[in-house]
Amino acid sequence: MAESETETDTERERETEREREAGAETAAGAETGAVPGARAFIELDGVEKVFDVRRRTGFLRRERRQVRAVDGLSFTVSRGEMVGYIGPNGAGKSTTIKMLTGILTPSGGRLRVAGIDPSRERTRLAHRIGVVFGQRTTLWWDLPLIDSYRLMHRMYRIPDARYRENLDRCVELLQLGELLDVPVRQLSLGQRMRGDIAAALLHDPDVLYLDEPTIGLDVVSKAKVRGFLRDLNAERGTTVLLTTHDLQDIEQLCSRVMVIDHGRLMYDGPLDGLHEAGESERTLVVDLERELPPIEAPEPARVVRVEGPRQWLAFPASASAAGLVARVAERYPLVDLSVREPDIEAVIARMYAERAGA
C-alpha cells in the first residue's frame, strides 16, 4: 500500500512538473510571437558541434584538425509534430540527436527541449524523451525481453497501472507476445527494433527520436510500425523526430521534412517541396512480353534504360504515375510493372551540388 501511494505521489509530481513546463513553453512562445497553439517544443539556434581529430603524419608526429559535424543549425519543432530529419551518411543527423538527448554537448549555439538544456539537465530530460537508434539497442543483451522492460519500469519509476497499460498496448500492436521470454541476443534485427520501440515508449515520453525505425523489417512489419507511430502521435500528441533513408517512412508519417548535409540545414518544408527543390524522379519499371524499341513516353517522362524486354522510365517525383501507367498498358504488351521511389541520398546530393555550384 505504501509503495502504491509513493508511486501515485511520484506520478502527480511528474504531471505537475509537465504542466508547469508547458506553461513556461506557452509563455516563451508568446514572447517570441509564435503562432498560438504551436509551441516550440524543440529549439535549436545556431547550434554547432566541432570534433578535434588527430591524424598520424609521421613516426612521432600527429596532425590535429577540426571536423565540424554540425554547423550553425537552427530550427524549431512544435509539440505534437512528426518531422522527418534526413540526409546522407555523415551529414550530422546522429550528432544532432545526441545533442538533443544530452549525450553530446554543443560547441556553440543554444539548444532546448521542453525548455530544458539537455547537456546540463540530462537526467531530468530523460523522463521526457524516448530514443531508438537503429544499430544500437537499449535492451539488455543476455536477458529476456520482458526483463528489460521490468528494469525500465523501475528505472523510470513508472506507476504500475501505467506500465501495464503501455506494455500491453505495445505488445499487442507490435506483435511482441511470443518474444517476451526470448533473450534479446536471439532476436532478429526486425524483432529487436520492435522491442526497442516499445522500450522507448513505456514511460510515456513527450518526444520520440527514431533513427531508422523500420530497418530490417518486412513489408507487413513496416506497415504495423508506421500505423503504431501514427496512432501514438494522434492519440497522445507525442512529438516525433524521425531519421530514415526509407522515403515511404517520411511520406506515410511526416507532414514536414528537414534535410541536413555537411551539418547545415538545406531544406525545411513539405515533402513535395523537397522533390521540387531536388528535381527528383521516380522510376517506372516495365516488363514487356518481348523485346521492343524504347517506349514512346509522354513528356516529361523518358526512357532511361533498356535491357531486353525490361525498360526503365523516369518521371518527376511530384507527378502521378497513373497517366503514364495507363498509356503504357494501353499501347504495349505488358507483363508486369512497378514504381520505384527516388533515392533520398541522390535527391540531397543533387541539391547540394546545385547549391555548391551557385
Contacts in CASP RR format, 6 or more apart in sequence:
PFRMAT RR
TARGET T0000
AUTHOR 0000-0000-0000
METHOD contacts of the structure
MODEL  1
MAESETETDTERERETEREREAGAETAAGAETGAVPGARAFIELDGVEKV
FDVRRRTGFLRRERRQVRAVDGLSFTVSRGEMVGYIGPNGAGKSTTIKML
TGILTPSGGRLRVAGIDPSRERTRLAHRIGVVFGQRTTLWWDLPLIDSYR
LMHRMYRIPDARYRENLDRCVELLQLGELLDVPVRQLSLGQRMRGDIAAA
LLHDPDVLYLDEPTIGLDVVSKAKVRGFLRDLNAERGTTVLLTTHDLQDI
EQLCSRVMVIDHGRLMYDGPLDGLHEAGESERTLVVDLERELPPIEAPEP
ARVVRVEGPRQWLAFPASASAAGLVARVAERYPLVDLSVREPDIEAVIAR
MYAERAGA
4 160 0 8 1.000
7 157 0 8 1.000
7 159 0 8 1.000
7 160 0 8 1.000
8 159 0 8 1.000
10 157 0 8 1.000
10 159 0 8 1.000
11 159 0 8 1.000
11 162 0 8 1.000
14 127 0 8 1.000
18 128 0 8 1.000
18 206 0 8 1.000
21 114 0 8 1.000
21 115 0 8 1.000
21 116 0 8 1.000
22 39 0 8 1.000
24 115 0 8 1.000
25 39 0 8 1.000
25 40 0 8 1.000
25 41 0 8 1.000
25 79 0 8 1.000
25 114 0 8 1.000
25 115 0 8 1.000
26 37 0 8 1.000
26 39 0 8 1.000
28 39 0 8 1.000
28 40 0 8 1.000
28 115 0 8 1.000
29 39 0 8 1.000
29 40 0 8 1.000
32 40 0 8 1.000
34 40 0 8 1.000
37 78 0 8 1.000
38 78 0 8 1.000
39 78 0 8 1.000
39 79 0 8 1.000
40 76 0 8 1.000
40 77 0 8 1.000
40 78 0 8 1.000
41 77 0 8 1.000
41 78 0 8 1.000
41 79 0 8 1.000
41 80 0 8 1.000
41 81 0 8 1.000
41 113 0 8 1.000
41 114 0 8 1.000
41 206 0 8 1.000
41 207 0 8 1.000
41 239 0 8 1.000
42 75 0 8 1.000
42 76 0 8 1.000
42 77 0 8 1.000
42 100 0 8 1.000
42 112 0 8 1.000
42 113 0 8 1.000
42 207 0 8 1.000
42 239 0 8 1.000
42 241 0 8 1.000
43 76 0 8 1.000
43 110 0 8 1.000
43 111 0 8 1.000
43 112 0 8 1.000
43 113 0 8 1.000
43 115 0 8 1.000
44 73 0 8 1.000
44 74 0 8 1.000
44 75 0 8 1.000
44 76 0 8 1.000
44 96 0 8 1.000
44 109 0 8 1.000
44 110 0 8 1.000
44 111 0 8 1.000
45 74 0 8 1.000
45 109 0 8 1.000
45 110 0 8 1.000
45 111 0 8 1.000
46 72 0 8 1.000
46 73 0 8 1.000
46 74 0 8 1.000
46 108 0 8 1.000
46 109 0 8 1.000
46 110 0 8 1.000
47 70 0 8 1.000
47 72 0 8 1.000
47 73 0 8 1.000
47 74 0 8 1.000
47 96 0 8 1.000
47 99 0 8 1.000
47 106 0 8 1.000
47 108 0 8 1.000
47 109 0 8 1.000
47 110 0 8 1.000
47 111 0 8 1.000
48 68 0 8 1.000
48 70 0 8 1.000
48 71 0 8 1.000
48 72 0 8 1.000
48 73 0 8 1.000
48 106 0 8 1.000
48 107 0 8 1.000
48 108 0 8 1.000
48 109 0 8 1.000
49 68 0 8 1.000
49 69 0 8 1.000
49 70 0 8 1.000
49 95 0 8 1.000
49 99 0 8 1.000
49 104 0 8 1.000
49 106 0 8 1.000
49 107 0 8 1.000
49 108 0 8 1.000
50 66 0 8 1.000
50 67 0 8 1.000
50 68 0 8 1.000
50 69 0 8 1.000
50 107 0 8 1.000
51 66 0 8 1.000
51 67 0 8 1.000
51 69 0 8 1.000
52 64 0 8 1.000
52 65 0 8 1.000
52 66 0 8 1.000
52 67 0 8 1.000
53 64 0 8 1.000
53 65 0 8 1.000
53 66 0 8 1.000
53 67 0 8 1.000
54 62 0 8 1.000
54 63 0 8 1.000
54 64 0 8 1.000
55 62 0 8 1.000
55 63 0 8 1.000
55 64 0 8 1.000
55 65 0 8 1.000
56 62 0 8 1.000
56 63 0 8 1.000
57 63 0 8 1.000
68 263 0 8 1.000
69 90 0 8 1.000
69 92 0 8 1.000
69 95 0 8 1.000
69 263 0 8 1.000
70 92 0 8 1.000
70 95 0 8 1.000
70 96 0 8 1.000
70 99 0 8 1.000
70 106 0 8 1.000
70 263 0 8 1.000
71 262 0 8 1.000
71 263 0 8 1.000
71 264 0 8 1.000
72 109 0 8 1.000
72 263 0 8 1.000
72 264 0 8 1.000
73 96 0 8 1.000
73 260 0 8 1.000
73 263 0 8 1.000
73 264 0 8 1.000
73 265 0 8 1.000
74 265 0 8 1.000
75 258 0 8 1.000
75 265 0 8 1.000
75 268 0 8 1.000
77 83 0 8 1.000
77 239 0 8 1.000
77 241 0 8 1.000
78 239 0 8 1.000
79 206 0 8 1.000
79 237 0 8 1.000
79 239 0 8 1.000
80 233 0 8 1.000
80 237 0 8 1.000
80 238 0 8 1.000
80 239 0 8 1.000
80 240 0 8 1.000
81 239 0 8 1.000
81 240 0 8 1.000
81 255 0 8 1.000
81 256 0 8 1.000
82 229 0 8 1.000
82 233 0 8 1.000
82 239 0 8 1.000
82 240 0 8 1.000
82 242 0 8 1.000
82 253 0 8 1.000
82 254 0 8 1.000
82 255 0 8 1.000
82 256 0 8 1.000
83 240 0 8 1.000
83 241 0 8 1.000
83 242 0 8 1.000
83 254 0 8 1.000
83 256 0 8 1.000
83 257 0 8 1.000
83 258 0 8 1.000
84 241 0 8 1.000
84 242 0 8 1.000
84 243 0 8 1.000
84 244 0 8 1.000
84 250 0 8 1.000
84 253 0 8 1.000
84 254 0 8 1.000
84 256 0 8 1.000
84 257 0 8 1.000
84 258 0 8 1.000
85 93 0 8 1.000
85 96 0 8 1.000
85 97 0 8 1.000
85 241 0 8 1.000
85 242 0 8 1.000
85 243 0 8 1.000
85 257 0 8 1.000
85 258 0 8 1.000
85 260 0 8 1.000
86 93 0 8 1.000
86 243 0 8 1.000
86 244 0 8 1.000
86 245 0 8 1.000
86 250 0 8 1.000
86 257 0 8 1.000
86 258 0 8 1.000
86 259 0 8 1.000
86 260 0 8 1.000
86 344 0 8 1.000
86 348 0 8 1.000
87 93 0 8 1.000
87 243 0 8 1.000
87 259 0 8 1.000
87 260 0 8 1.000
87 261 0 8 1.000
87 344 0 8 1.000
87 345 0 8 1.000
87 348 0 8 1.000
88 261 0 8 1.000
88 345 0 8 1.000
88 348 0 8 1.000
88 349 0 8 1.000
89 345 0 8 1.000
91 260 0 8 1.000
91 261 0 8 1.000
91 262 0 8 1.000
91 263 0 8 1.000
91 348 0 8 1.000
92 260 0 8 1.000
92 263 0 8 1.000
93 211 0 8 1.000
93 243 0 8 1.000
93 260 0 8 1.000
94 133 0 8 1.000
94 211 0 8 1.000
94 243 0 8 1.000
95 104 0 8 1.000
95 263 0 8 1.000
96 260 0 8 1.000
97 131 0 8 1.000
97 209 0 8 1.000
97 211 0 8 1.000
97 241 0 8 1.000
97 243 0 8 1.000
98 104 0 8 1.000
99 105 0 8 1.000
99 106 0 8 1.000
99 111 0 8 1.000
99 118 0 8 1.000
99 119 0 8 1.000
100 111 0 8 1.000
100 113 0 8 1.000
100 118 0 8 1.000
100 129 0 8 1.000
100 209 0 8 1.000
100 241 0 8 1.000
101 118 0 8 1.000
101 122 0 8 1.000
101 125 0 8 1.000
101 129 0 8 1.000
101 131 0 8 1.000
101 209 0 8 1.000
102 118 0 8 1.000
102 119 0 8 1.000
102 122 0 8 1.000
102 125 0 8 1.000
104 119 0 8 1.000
105 119 0 8 1.000
106 119 0 8 1.000
111 117 0 8 1.000
111 118 0 8 1.000
111 119 0 8 1.000
113 125 0 8 1.000
113 128 0 8 1.000
113 129 0 8 1.000
113 207 0 8 1.000
114 125 0 8 1.000
114 128 0 8 1.000
114 206 0 8 1.000
114 207 0 8 1.000
116 124 0 8 1.000
116 125 0 8 1.000
116 128 0 8 1.000
118 125 0 8 1.000
126 156 0 8 1.000
127 156 0 8 1.000
127 203 0 8 1.000
127 205 0 8 1.000
128 205 0 8 1.000
128 206 0 8 1.000
128 207 0 8 1.000
129 205 0 8 1.000
129 206 0 8 1.000
129 207 0 8 1.000
129 208 0 8 1.000
129 209 0 8 1.000
130 200 0 8 1.000
130 201 0 8 1.000
130 203 0 8 1.000
130 205 0 8 1.000
130 207 0 8 1.000
130 208 0 8 1.000
130 209 0 8 1.000
131 138 0 8 1.000
131 200 0 8 1.000
131 208 0 8 1.000
131 209 0 8 1.000
132 138 0 8 1.000
132 193 0 8 1.000
132 196 0 8 1.000
132 197 0 8 1.000
132 200 0 8 1.000
132 208 0 8 1.000
132 209 0 8 1.000
132 210 0 8 1.000
132 211 0 8 1.000
132 213 0 8 1.000
133 196 0 8 1.000
133 211 0 8 1.000
134 193 0 8 1.000
134 196 0 8 1.000
134 211 0 8 1.000
134 212 0 8 1.000
134 213 0 8 1.000
134 215 0 8 1.000
135 211 0 8 1.000
135 212 0 8 1.000
135 215 0 8 1.000
137 184 0 8 1.000
137 192 0 8 1.000
137 196 0 8 1.000
138 148 0 8 1.000
138 196 0 8 1.000
138 199 0 8 1.000
138 200 0 8 1.000
139 145 0 8 1.000
139 148 0 8 1.000
139 184 0 8 1.000
139 192 0 8 1.000
139 195 0 8 1.000
139 196 0 8 1.000
139 199 0 8 1.000
140 147 0 8 1.000
140 148 0 8 1.000
140 151 0 8 1.000
140 184 0 8 1.000
141 183 0 8 1.000
141 184 0 8 1.000
141 185 0 8 1.000
142 183 0 8 1.000
142 184 0 8 1.000
142 185 0 8 1.000
143 151 0 8 1.000
143 183 0 8 1.000
143 184 0 8 1.000
144 180 0 8 1.000
144 181 0 8 1.000
144 182 0 8 1.000
144 183 0 8 1.000
144 184 0 8 1.000
145 176 0 8 1.000
145 179 0 8 1.000
145 180 0 8 1.000
145 181 0 8 1.000
145 182 0 8 1.000
145 183 0 8 1.000
145 184 0 8 1.000
145 187 0 8 1.000
145 195 0 8 1.000
146 180 0 8 1.000
146 181 0 8 1.000
148 184 0 8 1.000
148 199 0 8 1.000
149 167 0 8 1.000
149 180 0 8 1.000
149 198 0 8 1.000
149 199 0 8 1.000
149 202 0 8 1.000
152 158 0 8 1.000
152 199 0 8 1.000
152 202 0 8 1.000
152 203 0 8 1.000
153 163 0 8 1.000
153 202 0 8 1.000
156 202 0 8 1.000
156 203 0 8 1.000
158 166 0 8 1.000
158 202 0 8 1.000
158 203 0 8 1.000
158 204 0 8 1.000
162 204 0 8 1.000
163 202 0 8 1.000
166 201 0 8 1.000
166 202 0 8 1.000
166 203 0 8 1.000
166 204 0 8 1.000
167 198 0 8 1.000
167 202 0 8 1.000
170 176 0 8 1.000
170 195 0 8 1.000
170 197 0 8 1.000
170 198 0 8 1.000
170 201 0 8 1.000
170 202 0 8 1.000
171 177 0 8 1.000
171 180 0 8 1.000
171 198 0 8 1.000
173 224 0 8 1.000
173 228 0 8 1.000
173 231 0 8 1.000
174 194 0 8 1.000
174 195 0 8 1.000
174 197 0 8 1.000
174 198 0 8 1.000
174 224 0 8 1.000
174 225 0 8 1.000
174 228 0 8 1.000
175 194 0 8 1.000
175 221 0 8 1.000
175 224 0 8 1.000
176 194 0 8 1.000
176 195 0 8 1.000
176 198 0 8 1.000
179 187 0 8 1.000
179 191 0 8 1.000
179 194 0 8 1.000
179 195 0 8 1.000
184 192 0 8 1.000
187 195 0 8 1.000
189 215 0 8 1.000
189 216 0 8 1.000
190 215 0 8 1.000
190 216 0 8 1.000
190 217 0 8 1.000
190 221 0 8 1.000
193 213 0 8 1.000
193 214 0 8 1.000
193 215 0 8 1.000
193 216 0 8 1.000
193 217 0 8 1.000
193 225 0 8 1.000
194 217 0 8 1.000
194 221 0 8 1.000
194 225 0 8 1.000
197 210 0 8 1.000
197 213 0 8 1.000
197 225 0 8 1.000
197 228 0 8 1.000
200 208 0 8 1.000
201 208 0 8 1.000
201 232 0 8 1.000
204 236 0 8 1.000
205 238 0 8 1.000
206 238 0 8 1.000
206 239 0 8 1.000
207 238 0 8 1.000
207 239 0 8 1.000
207 240 0 8 1.000
207 241 0 8 1.000
208 232 0 8 1.000
208 238 0 8 1.000
208 239 0 8 1.000
208 240 0 8 1.000
208 241 0 8 1.000
209 241 0 8 1.000
210 229 0 8 1.000
210 240 0 8 1.000
210 241 0 8 1.000
210 242 0 8 1.000
210 243 0 8 1.000
210 244 0 8 1.000
211 243 0 8 1.000
211 244 0 8 1.000
212 243 0 8 1.000
212 244 0 8 1.000
212 245 0 8 1.000
212 246 0 8 1.000
213 225 0 8 1.000
213 229 0 8 1.000
213 242 0 8 1.000
213 244 0 8 1.000
213 249 0 8 1.000
214 221 0 8 1.000
214 222 0 8 1.000
214 225 0 8 1.000
214 226 0 8 1.000
214 244 0 8 1.000
214 246 0 8 1.000
214 249 0 8 1.000
217 225 0 8 1.000
222 246 0 8 1.000
222 248 0 8 1.000
222 249 0 8 1.000
226 249 0 8 1.000
226 252 0 8 1.000
226 253 0 8 1.000
229 240 0 8 1.000
229 253 0 8 1.000
230 252 0 8 1.000
230 253 0 8 1.000
232 238 0 8 1.000
232 240 0 8 1.000
233 240 0 8 1.000
240 253 0 8 1.000
240 254 0 8 1.000
242 249 0 8 1.000
242 250 0 8 1.000
242 253 0 8 1.000
242 254 0 8 1.000
244 250 0 8 1.000
245 344 0 8 1.000
245 345 0 8 1.000
247 341 0 8 1.000
247 342 0 8 1.000
247 344 0 8 1.000
248 341 0 8 1.000
250 257 0 8 1.000
250 271 0 8 1.000
251 271 0 8 1.000
254 271 0 8 1.000
255 270 0 8 1.000
256 268 0 8 1.000
256 269 0 8 1.000
256 270 0 8 1.000
257 267 0 8 1.000
257 268 0 8 1.000
257 269 0 8 1.000
257 270 0 8 1.000
257 271 0 8 1.000
257 274 0 8 1.000
258 265 0 8 1.000
258 267 0 8 1.000
258 268 0 8 1.000
258 269 0 8 1.000
259 265 0 8 1.000
259 266 0 8 1.000
259 267 0 8 1.000
259 268 0 8 1.000
259 274 0 8 1.000
259 348 0 8 1.000
259 351 0 8 1.000
260 266 0 8 1.000
261 348 0 8 1.000
261 351 0 8 1.000
261 352 0 8 1.000
262 352 0 8 1.000
266 348 0 8 1.000
266 351 0 8 1.000
266 352 0 8 1.000
266 355 0 8 1.000
267 273 0 8 1.000
267 274 0 8 1.000
267 277 0 8 1.000
267 351 0 8 1.000
272 318 0 8 1.000
273 318 0 8 1.000
274 280 0 8 1.000
274 347 0 8 1.000
275 316 0 8 1.000
275 317 0 8 1.000
275 318 0 8 1.000
275 342 0 8 1.000
275 347 0 8 1.000
276 318 0 8 1.000
277 351 0 8 1.000
278 347 0 8 1.000
278 348 0 8 1.000
278 350 0 8 1.000
278 351 0 8 1.000
278 354 0 8 1.000
279 316 0 8 1.000
279 350 0 8 1.000
280 316 0 8 1.000
280 317 0 8 1.000
280 342 0 8 1.000
280 346 0 8 1.000
280 347 0 8 1.000
280 350 0 8 1.000
281 314 0 8 1.000
281 315 0 8 1.000
281 316 0 8 1.000
281 317 0 8 1.000
281 342 0 8 1.000
282 314 0 8 1.000
282 315 0 8 1.000
282 316 0 8 1.000
282 317 0 8 1.000
282 321 0 8 1.000
282 339 0 8 1.000
282 340 0 8 1.000
282 341 0 8 1.000
282 342 0 8 1.000
283 304 0 8 1.000
283 312 0 8 1.000
283 313 0 8 1.000
283 314 0 8 1.000
283 315 0 8 1.000
283 339 0 8 1.000
283 340 0 8 1.000
283 342 0 8 1.000
284 301 0 8 1.000
284 312 0 8 1.000
284 313 0 8 1.000
284 314 0 8 1.000
284 315 0 8 1.000
284 321 0 8 1.000
284 324 0 8 1.000
284 325 0 8 1.000
284 328 0 8 1.000
284 337 0 8 1.000
284 338 0 8 1.000
284 339 0 8 1.000
284 340 0 8 1.000
285 310 0 8 1.000
285 311 0 8 1.000
285 312 0 8 1.000
285 337 0 8 1.000
285 338 0 8 1.000
285 339 0 8 1.000
285 340 0 8 1.000
286 295 0 8 1.000
286 310 0 8 1.000
286 311 0 8 1.000
286 312 0 8 1.000
286 313 0 8 1.000
286 328 0 8 1.000
286 332 0 8 1.000
286 334 0 8 1.000
286 336 0 8 1.000
286 337 0 8 1.000
287 309 0 8 1.000
287 310 0 8 1.000
287 334 0 8 1.000
287 335 0 8 1.000
287 336 0 8 1.000
287 337 0 8 1.000
288 309 0 8 1.000
288 310 0 8 1.000
288 311 0 8 1.000
288 332 0 8 1.000
288 333 0 8 1.000
288 334 0 8 1.000
288 335 0 8 1.000
289 309 0 8 1.000
289 333 0 8 1.000
289 334 0 8 1.000
289 335 0 8 1.000
290 309 0 8 1.000
290 333 0 8 1.000
291 308 0 8 1.000
291 309 0 8 1.000
292 309 0 8 1.000
292 332 0 8 1.000
294 303 0 8 1.000
294 306 0 8 1.000
294 311 0 8 1.000
295 303 0 8 1.000
295 311 0 8 1.000
295 313 0 8 1.000
295 328 0 8 1.000
295 332 0 8 1.000
296 331 0 8 1.000
297 303 0 8 1.000
297 313 0 8 1.000
297 315 0 8 1.000
297 324 0 8 1.000
297 327 0 8 1.000
297 328 0 8 1.000
298 324 0 8 1.000
298 327 0 8 1.000
300 315 0 8 1.000
300 316 0 8 1.000
300 319 0 8 1.000
301 313 0 8 1.000
301 314 0 8 1.000
301 315 0 8 1.000
301 324 0 8 1.000
302 313 0 8 1.000
302 314 0 8 1.000
302 315 0 8 1.000
303 311 0 8 1.000
303 312 0 8 1.000
303 313 0 8 1.000
304 312 0 8 1.000
304 313 0 8 1.000
304 314 0 8 1.000
305 311 0 8 1.000
305 312 0 8 1.000
306 312 0 8 1.000
309 335 0 8 1.000
313 324 0 8 1.000
313 328 0 8 1.000
315 321 0 8 1.000
315 324 0 8 1.000
317 341 0 8 1.000
317 342 0 8 1.000
321 339 0 8 1.000
325 337 0 8 1.000
328 334 0 8 1.000
328 337 0 8 1.000
329 337 0 8 1.000
END
